[in-house]
């Protein structure tokens, strides 16, 4: 029942997000994801032809990294969130880091520095972790948080 309710909530987020921003689909070799149309592809410097990041400007960014050797599992997601929170607090000076939020296979951590909000996430998906971040202006959080939720719901392993 929880999974059905979660799916309905995520669909509602997707509908809200699509009403606020036109979304397009990136269809890569390892995954697909929907992202705002005005976020341009950023080709990976290490792997030509692979896109893992999208950017509108310096304050509006999104990344999706599939990791076949990811450390997080459904059983350890809470511990993973605490480790990542501590890591961000120690290494990313100036960020106020909120407590991790876990919803099924999704982990997210909200951080704020100055006028920028950044959400880190990990998704546990069939032996693969997806990790990344999405950032935007704090003044736009009401608009971009539903978009962030829709992006997470759209990430699909191939």
C-alpha positions as CSV (number, residue, x, y, z in Angstrom):
1,X,0.0,0.0,0.0
2,X,2.9,2.4,0.8
3,X,4.4,1.8,-2.6
4,X,1.1,2.6,-4.3
5,X,0.7,5.8,-2.2
6,X,4.3,6.8,-2.9
7,X,3.8,6.2,-6.7
8,X,0.7,8.4,-6.6
9,X,2.5,11.2,-4.7
10,X,5.5,11.0,-7.1
11,X,3.1,11.2,-10.1
12,X,1.5,14.3,-8.5
13,X,5.0,15.8,-8.1
14,X,5.8,15.1,-11.8
15,X,2.5,16.7,-12.9
16,X,3.2,19.8,-10.7
17,X,6.8,20.0,-12.0
18,X,5.7,19.7,-15.6
19,X,3.3,22.5,-15.1
20,X,6.1,24.6,-13.8
21,X,8.9,23.6,-16.2
22,X,9.0,21.9,-19.5
23,X,10.8,18.6,-19.1
24,X,12.8,16.6,-21.7
25,X,14.2,13.1,-21.5
26,X,17.9,12.2,-21.6
27,X,18.2,8.6,-22.9
28,X,21.7,7.4,-22.2
29,X,23.4,4.0,-22.3
30,X,23.0,3.2,-18.6
31,X,20.0,5.3,-17.6
32,X,17.3,7.7,-18.6
33,X,16.1,10.8,-16.8
34,X,13.8,13.8,-17.3
35,X,15.2,17.2,-16.6
36,X,14.2,20.8,-17.2
37,X,14.4,21.7,-20.9
38,X,16.4,24.8,-20.2
39,X,19.2,22.8,-18.6
40,X,21.9,22.1,-21.2
41,X,23.8,18.8,-21.5
42,X,27.4,18.9,-20.1
43,X,29.5,16.1,-21.7
44,X,31.6,14.1,-19.2
45,X,35.3,15.1,-19.5
46,X,36.4,11.6,-18.7
47,X,34.1,9.8,-21.0
48,X,33.4,11.6,-24.3
49,X,29.8,11.3,-25.5
50,X,28.5,10.5,-22.0
51,X,26.2,13.1,-20.3
52,X,25.8,13.0,-16.5
53,X,25.3,16.7,-15.8
54,X,23.0,19.4,-17.0
55,X,23.3,23.1,-16.3
56,X,21.2,26.2,-16.8
57,X,23.7,28.6,-15.2
58,X,26.1,28.6,-12.2
59,X,23.3,28.3,-9.7
60,X,21.0,25.8,-11.6
61,X,22.7,22.4,-12.0
62,X,21.8,18.8,-12.0
63,X,23.9,15.6,-12.0
64,X,23.1,11.9,-12.2
65,X,25.8,9.4,-11.7
66,X,25.1,5.6,-12.0
67,X,27.5,3.7,-9.8
68,X,27.7,-0.1,-10.1
69,X,29.9,-0.2,-7.1
70,X,27.8,2.0,-4.9
71,X,28.0,1.4,-1.1
72,X,24.3,2.1,-0.3
73,X,21.7,-0.7,0.0
74,X,18.1,-0.5,1.2
75,X,19.3,-1.9,4.5
76,X,22.1,0.6,4.9
77,X,20.5,3.7,3.4
78,X,20.0,5.4,6.8
79,X,23.6,4.9,7.7
80,X,24.7,6.0,4.3
81,X,22.7,9.2,4.7
82,X,24.3,9.9,8.1
83,X,27.8,9.3,6.6
84,X,27.1,11.7,3.7
85,X,25.6,14.4,6.0
86,X,28.8,14.2,8.1
87,X,30.9,14.3,5.0
88,X,29.2,17.4,3.6
89,X,29.4,19.2,7.0
90,X,33.1,18.5,7.3
91,X,34.2,19.1,3.7
92,X,31.8,21.7,2.3
93,X,32.4,24.7,4.4
94,X,29.6,27.2,4.5
95,X,26.8,24.7,3.9
96,X,24.1,24.2,6.5
97,X,23.2,20.5,6.1
98,X,19.8,19.2,7.0
99,X,19.1,15.7,8.3
100,X,18.8,13.0,5.7
101,X,15.3,12.1,4.4
102,X,14.6,8.5,3.3
103,X,11.6,7.5,1.4
104,X,11.8,3.9,0.2
105,X,14.8,3.6,-2.1
106,X,15.3,7.4,-2.2
107,X,17.7,9.3,0.1
108,X,18.0,13.1,-0.1
109,X,19.9,15.7,1.9
110,X,19.1,19.4,1.7
111,X,21.9,21.9,2.1
112,X,21.9,25.7,2.0
113,X,24.8,28.1,1.5
114,X,24.0,31.8,1.0
115,X,21.2,32.1,-1.5
116,X,21.7,28.6,-3.0
117,X,19.9,25.4,-2.1
118,X,21.4,22.1,-3.1
119,X,19.9,18.6,-2.8
120,X,22.1,15.6,-2.7
121,X,20.5,12.2,-3.4
122,X,21.1,8.5,-3.6
123,X,18.8,6.0,-5.2
124,X,19.2,2.3,-4.6
125,X,18.1,0.4,-7.8
126,X,18.8,-3.3,-8.4
127,X,22.5,-3.5,-7.5
128,X,23.1,0.0,-8.8
129,X,23.3,3.4,-6.9
130,X,22.4,6.6,-8.6
131,X,23.9,9.6,-6.9
132,X,23.9,13.3,-7.7
133,X,22.9,16.8,-6.8
134,X,20.5,19.5,-7.9
135,X,21.0,23.1,-7.1
136,X,18.9,26.3,-7.5
137,X,18.3,29.6,-5.8
138,X,16.7,29.5,-2.3
139,X,14.1,32.0,-3.5
140,X,13.0,29.5,-6.1
141,X,12.8,26.4,-3.8
142,X,8.9,26.3,-4.0
143,X,9.2,26.1,-7.8
144,X,12.2,23.7,-8.0
145,X,11.6,21.2,-5.2
146,X,8.7,19.6,-7.1
147,X,11.0,19.5,-10.2
148,X,13.7,17.8,-8.2
149,X,11.2,15.2,-6.9
150,X,10.0,14.6,-10.5
151,X,13.6,14.2,-11.7
152,X,14.3,11.6,-9.0
153,X,11.1,9.7,-9.9
154,X,12.1,9.7,-13.6
155,X,15.6,8.1,-13.2
156,X,15.5,4.7,-14.7
157,X,18.2,2.0,-15.0
158,X,18.7,0.4,-18.4
